[in-house]
Amino acid sequence: MGRIFLIFLRRLWLPLLVLAGFLGVCVIFYMRVEGLRPLDALFWVIHPHSIEYRAVHKSTKIFSMFVYAGVFALQIWIAERVLLTIFSRHGVEAWRTMINEVNVNRLNDHFIICGYGQVGRTVVDQLQRLEIPFVLIETNEGLYRELLNDKIPVIQGDAKRHDVLLQAGIDRARGICIVIDNDADNLYITVTSRSLNPKIKIITRAGQQRYANAIRSSGADEVIIPEYEGGLMTGRMIQKYYPIPLAIK
């Protein structure tokens, strides 16, 4: 919401400033010429039909026509800026960001995915296919925008930070899947996740066996070594071509 407000503020500050100045001049004129109170004078500016033309000065009648035309012109200017902001690239991105934030805040009993590399992409594809709720944490800004365009629930930030994990709803999540291509980061996120939610299920990727043992000891429920799992699967595929076990010589 804050980002959307700043985008609109950058687009609208000039017409809003002109409008405020215009209203101020009109209010002062009505106060001095007709002796009105500030609130009554402002009401005349906003609602010119409330002016009793038989009871006002000729100069007020002429000025009120100028006021009517000025307010109408400023309304068109502001509407044009609003439409340009909404349909501009930044406006569309801001709108998508707002929708994404709302969707993430609504998540409950979901999985948090840390990292969108090759393993992370496969995990996300599987969760989408199985219709399991999830949110992705990604540090790369360009990739973050692509994910927004694809309407994938995503948070831009470093998963090692407490506030980012809390933004992803770790306190109400069922589990977290940490598949960053860095064993030290995965270990740190595992420890942090367990401290923020002792009941959460943690699945962590490891590149080396020594890190796998450390990650498991730090609170991970499941530790996956993709290269090791890939080797096991390859061995099973090779075994299909040897239906009869080879005798050990």
N, C-alpha and C positions, 0 to 999 in steps of 0.2 A: 504493500500500500504506500509506503514511504517513497519508493522509487516512482510510482505513478504520479504522486503529488508533485515531486520535483520536476518531472517532465512537463506536466501541465503548467507549473509555476514559471518555468523558463519560457514557455510559449505565450503565456497570458499576462505576464507582469506588466507589459507596456499598455495593452488596452485596458486593463484593470486600473492602472495608474491614471490614465487619461479619463476613464469613467469617474474615478473618485474626485479628480480635479473638477471635472464638468459638473458633477453633482454639488460640489462645494460652492462653485460660482453661482449656480442656480438658486441654491438655498439662501445664500447671502443676498441675492437680488430680491427674492420674494420677501425676505425678512425686512429689508430696508424700504422697499417700495410699498408693500402692503401691510407691514407691521406684524407679520406672522411669527409664531414661535418656530424654533428649528424643526420640530417634528411635523408641524403642519406644513411648513415650507417643503420639506422632503416629500411629504405625501402628495403635494401638488406636482412635484417633478415626476414622481413615479406614476401618479394617476391624474393626468392633466384634465380628464373629463370632470373631475370634482371641482374645477374652477367655475365659479358663478360669474359668467361674462358680463352680466349687467351691473355687478357690484365692484368691478376692478378697474384700474386705470387703463388707458389706451396702450401705454408702454408695456403693461403686463400682458395684454392680449398679444401684442407683437412678439414679445419675448417668449411667451408660452408656445407659440408656433415654432420658434427657433429651438426651444427645449424639446418639443415633440420630435422634430426632425433629427436633433442631435442624439437623443436616446435611441431612436430607431437605427441610426447609422452605427452607433456603438454596439448595439445588440447584434447587428449583422457582422461587424468586425470580430466580436468575441465568438460568435457561432462559427465563423470561418476558421478561426484559430483552433477551436475545439475539434472541429471535424478534421482539420489537417493533422492535429496531434493524434487523434484516435486512429486514423488510417495511415499514418506514417509508419516507417519501419520500427522506430523506437516505441511508438505508441502500441503497435501490435505486439512487440516483444514484452512491453510492460503489462499489457493485458494478459498475455500468456503466463507471465510470471505470477500475476495475481491469482489466476485460476489454478496454477500449479501449487501455490502456497496453500490455497483453500483445500485442495485435494489432499495434500500431505497432512495438513492439520486434522483432517477427518479420518485418517488411517488409524486403525486399531487392530491389534493382534496380527501385525504384518511382519515382513522380513526386511531388514536393511541390508543393502548390497553395497559394499565398499570396493570401488574399482570397476572400471568398464574396459578392461583389456580383453584379450581373447577369451579368457575364462569367464570374466564378468558378463560379456555379451551372451555367451552360451547359457549362463545361469538366468539372465533376464529373459531370454527367449523361452526357456523352459517354464519360468514362472508365469509369463504371459499366456502360454499355451494352456497351463493348468489353472489359470485364473486365480492365482495366489496373490494377495495384495503385497506390494513391496514399494520401497522408495530407494532410489540410487543416490549415492554420494559420489560426486565427481569434481576434481580440482580444475580440470582444463575448461577454460571459459568457452572456447569455440565448440568443444564437444557438448558442453552444457546447453548451449543454444540449439544445437542440432537435436538434442534429446527433448528440449522444450517443443521444438517444431514437430517432433514425432509423438508428442503428448505422453511422454514417459515421465512418471513422477520422479523428480530429481532435485537435489540440493547441491548448490555449488559451494565447495568448501573442503577443508582438510579433515578427514575422518579422525585424525589424532586429537582434534580439539573437542573438549567437553561440550561446548555450546553447539557445535555442528551436530554431534550425536543426539543431543537433546532436541535440536530442531527437527531431526529425523524421527523423533518420537521413540527413542530407545527405552524410555520408561514405560511405554505401553506396547512395545513390540514383542512378538513371540520369539524372534530370533534375529541374528545378524550373521551375514556371510561375508567374510573378509578375504578378498581375492586379489589384493594388490601385489604387484610383482616386486615386493621388497619384504624380506623376512623380518627385518628389524621393525618396520612399520606395522606389519601384521601382528607381531608380538605385543607391541605397545597398545595397539587398538584393542587387542584381546583383553589385556589387563584393564584398560580404561572401561571397556564395555561391561566387564564383570563387576567393576566397582560401582557403575551407574545403575546396573540392574542385575542383582545376584541371581535372579530366576531365569534370565534370558538364555536361549540356546545359541551357542556360538560354534560356527563352522569356519575354520580358518585354513587358508592355503599356506603351504610351506614349500620352499625350494630345496631344502636340504634336511636330512634326517635329524641332525643335531638340533636344528631349529624346531623341527616337529616335536621333539621331546620337550623342549623348553616351552613351546606354545601350549602343549597339552597340559603341562604342569602348571601353567599360568591361568588355566580355567577354561580352555576350549573343550567343547563336547566332542567335536569331530575335527580331525586334522587331515587334510588332503595334500598329497604330493603329486601334482599332475604328471610329472615325468615318470614317477614310479607306477602310478595307475595306468598310464599309457603303455608302459612296458608289460605290465600284467595282461592287459587286453591284447596286445600284440602276440604275447605268448599263447594266449587262448586261441587266437585266430590260427596260429601256426599248428597248434595241436589238432585242429580240425582235419588237417591233411594226414594225420597219423592216428587213425581210429584205434589201432592196436598199440598199447604201450610198448615202447622199445625195451628190450631186455637190458638190464644193467650188466655190462661186462666187467 
